Amino acid sequence: MREELPWVVRDDVWAPLVIRTDFTGDAAWREVVAALARAAEGERDGETAVHLVEDRRWEGVPRDLAIAAAARDEELGVVFLADDVTMRSPLRPLLALDLGADDDEDLDPVYDQELIDSPPPREVRVVPDAVHMVHGNMQLANVDFAEFVEDAAADPDGVVRDVTAASAPAGSRAGAGD
């Protein structure tokens, strides 16, 4: 049985929490960290740094355990995992997990049966330059998590992107302009 995961204490509620759960590619991890840093500088004044967790006790942690551990931070609405998909994909999409899932525990079967039968999605892939946008909107409750899932479904790569970010050169996506 896995020991209890360590507490993660963020100094700043505006700092997105990114937890590394895959340790197979250090070069890929460095790319993720660099992309997150680029997204937080320059035009994005006011954005705060990302809280990175690079602790092998998180290696291979299943989603449900990551959610339970991250949800200890009551100010946090979403956590981002750098998992095996992140490390293998050239887009380096992080797995965003909605921490509001516990809100569904109080649903009344008489009135909320549709939500009970078809719960909203609780995860979506997010490219690094969109992490601050997703986190900030979740912190402010400007956007429901389901809206990010819809955005990803409309994206050719199935990820959430920050349309205001200009970090990728035009036509850099595979299939762009085809």
C-alpha positions as a printed NumPy array, in Angstrom:
array([[  0.   ,   0.   ,   0.   ],
       [  1.246,   3.488,  -0.902],
       [  2.218,   5.76 ,   1.967],
       [  0.231,   8.959,   2.349],
       [  1.288,  11.625,  -0.112],
       [  3.094,  14.645,   1.276],
       [  1.237,  17.874,   1.934],
       [  1.758,  20.525,  -0.682],
       [  1.837,  24.018,   0.738],
       [  1.686,  26.848,  -1.772],
       [  2.831,  30.304,  -0.714],
       [  0.545,  32.007,  -3.211],
       [ -3.031,  31.003,  -4.113],
       [ -2.429,  32.464,  -7.594],
       [  0.393,  30.01 ,  -8.251],
       [ -0.873,  27.01 , -10.236],
       [  0.134,  23.677,  -8.727],
       [  1.999,  21.384, -11.132],
       [  2.987,  17.952,  -9.828],
       [  5.417,  15.718, -11.682],
       [  4.146,  12.126, -11.594],
       [  6.339,  10.716, -14.387],
       [ 10.11 ,  10.625, -14.001],
       [ 11.063,   8.904, -17.266],
       [ 12.175,  11.995, -19.175],
       [ 14.202,  14.74 , -17.535],
       [ 14.59 ,  16.605, -20.852],
       [ 10.808,  16.594, -21.333],
       [ 10.308,  17.844, -17.775],
       [ 12.776,  20.692, -18.382],
       [ 10.763,  21.633, -21.492],
       [  7.554,  21.735, -19.437],
       [  9.182,  23.891, -16.757],
       [ 10.639,  26.253, -19.381],
       [  7.267,  26.577, -21.149],
       [  5.537,  27.351, -17.839],
       [  8.173,  30.001, -17.054],
       [  7.809,  31.597, -20.505],
       [  4.04 ,  31.754, -20.057],
       [  4.433,  33.658, -16.788],
       [  6.772,  36.374, -18.079],
       [  6.676,  39.214, -20.564],
       [  3.181,  40.109, -21.706],
       [  1.635,  38.222, -18.826],
       [  2.426,  40.81 , -16.133],
       [  0.73 ,  40.056, -12.882],
       [  0.923,  36.304, -13.39 ],
       [  2.608,  34.495, -10.575],
       [  5.115,  31.718, -10.713],
       [  4.05 ,  28.103, -10.813],
       [  4.352,  25.945,  -7.719],
       [  6.261,  22.888,  -8.967],
       [  6.373,  19.608,  -7.069],
       [  9.163,  17.282,  -8.157],
       [  9.095,  14.613,  -5.473],
       [  9.425,  10.926,  -6.358],
       [  6.78 ,  10.053,  -3.774],
       [  4.306,  11.335,  -6.406],
       [  5.658,   9.016,  -9.106],
       [  2.882,   7.034, -10.783],
       [  0.206,   8.386,  -8.444],
       [ -3.254,   7.576,  -9.816],
       [ -5.6  ,  10.469, -10.562],
       [ -7.928,   9.8  ,  -7.639],
       [ -5.082,   9.877,  -5.108],
       [ -3.63 ,  13.031,  -6.678],
       [ -7.044,  14.696,  -6.454],
       [ -7.5  ,  13.665,  -2.826],
       [ -4.038,  14.918,  -1.854],
       [ -4.27 ,  18.211,  -3.761],
       [ -7.8  ,  18.865,  -2.458],
       [ -6.344,  19.3  ,   1.032],
       [ -5.607,  22.833,  -0.19 ],
       [ -9.11 ,  24.246,   0.088],
       [ -8.159,  27.304,  -1.978],
       [ -7.207,  25.177,  -4.984],
       [ -9.735,  24.446,  -7.741],
       [ -7.519,  22.592, -10.208],
       [ -4.237,  20.678, -10.102],
       [ -1.993,  19.93 , -13.087],
       [ -0.088,  16.658, -13.435],
       [  2.975,  16.153, -15.581],
       [  2.305,  12.501, -16.336],
       [  3.466,   9.987, -18.946],
       [  1.357,  11.619, -21.686],
       [  2.943,  14.975, -20.872],
       [  6.415,  13.502, -21.224],
       [  5.678,  11.654, -24.499],
       [  3.707,  14.276, -26.417],
       [  5.523,  17.071, -28.257],
       [  2.827,  19.49 , -27.018],
       [  3.689,  18.589, -23.388],
       [  0.021,  18.77 , -22.334],
       [ -0.479,  18.612, -18.599],
       [ -3.421,  16.726, -17.149],
       [ -5.709,  19.222, -15.4  ],
       [ -7.876,  17.675, -12.699],
       [-10.953,  19.435, -11.346],
       [-10.832,  19.444,  -7.556],
       [-14.493,  20.439,  -7.303],
       [-15.579,  16.815,  -7.778],
       [-16.395,  16.516,  -4.079],
       [-19.118,  19.113,  -4.608],
       [-21.178,  16.327,  -6.195],
       [-21.378,  14.343,  -2.959],
       [-24.314,  16.444,  -1.758],
       [-26.467,  15.916,  -4.852],
       [-30.084,  15.022,  -4.175],
       [-31.234,  12.019,  -6.252],
       [-34.71 ,  13.518,  -6.547],
       [-33.542,  16.759,  -8.144],
       [-30.067,  15.971,  -9.477],
       [-30.454,  12.517, -11.033],
       [-29.166,  13.701, -14.424],
       [-25.919,  14.929, -12.845],
       [-25.609,  11.731, -10.836],
       [-26.086,   9.57 , -13.944],
       [-23.842,  11.685, -16.176],
       [-21.307,  13.571, -14.072],
       [-19.367,  16.334, -15.805],
       [-15.818,  15.543, -16.965],
       [-13.192,  16.062, -14.301],
       [-10.037,  16.088, -16.431],
       [ -8.68 ,  17.774, -19.53 ],
       [ -5.304,  18.233, -21.212],
       [ -3.81 ,  21.739, -21.052],
       [ -0.732,  22.998, -22.895],
       [  1.773,  24.702, -20.564],
       [  1.117,  28.225, -21.848],
       [ -2.568,  27.879, -20.859],
       [ -1.988,  26.691, -17.281],
       [ -2.169,  30.185, -15.757],
       [ -5.318,  30.997, -17.727],
       [ -7.09 ,  27.813, -16.592],
       [ -5.928,  28.139, -12.988],
       [ -6.805,  31.838, -12.756],
       [-10.282,  31.344, -14.178],
       [-10.917,  28.439, -11.82 ],
       [ -9.676,  30.488,  -8.839],
       [-12.004,  33.348,  -9.752],
       [-14.851,  30.985, -10.702],
       [-15.097,  32.815, -14.028],
       [-15.313,  29.614, -16.038],
       [-16.643,  26.171, -15.188],
       [-14.276,  23.267, -15.716],
       [-16.72 ,  21.836, -18.261],
       [-16.098,  24.874, -20.485],
       [-12.405,  24.007, -20.666],
       [-13.361,  20.45 , -21.592],
       [-15.517,  21.862, -24.413],
       [-12.617,  24.028, -25.609],
       [-10.35 ,  20.99 , -25.725],
       [-12.968,  18.988, -27.622],
       [-13.016,  21.717, -30.294],
       [ -9.204,  21.805, -30.566],
       [ -7.634,  19.611, -33.276],
       [ -5.142,  18.252, -30.715],
       [ -7.718,  17.849, -27.937],
       [ -6.05 ,  20.342, -25.6  ],
       [ -6.889,  23.641, -23.955],
       [ -4.87 ,  26.517, -25.359],
       [ -4.588,  30.126, -24.242],
       [ -5.74 ,  31.939, -27.355],
       [ -4.181,  35.157, -26.062],
       [ -0.733,  33.549, -25.726],
       [  1.6  ,  34.248, -28.607],
       [  4.248,  31.729, -27.643],
       [  3.91 ,  29.482, -30.692],
       [  4.915,  30.687, -34.151],
       [  2.153,  30.726, -36.755],
       [  1.669,  27.391, -38.434],
       [  3.72 ,  25.493, -35.844],
       [  0.975,  22.979, -35.118],
       [  0.921,  19.814, -37.133],
       [ -1.681,  20.172, -39.837],
       [ -1.995,  23.943, -39.457],
       [ -3.061,  25.51 , -42.695],
       [ -3.932,  22.18 , -44.342]])
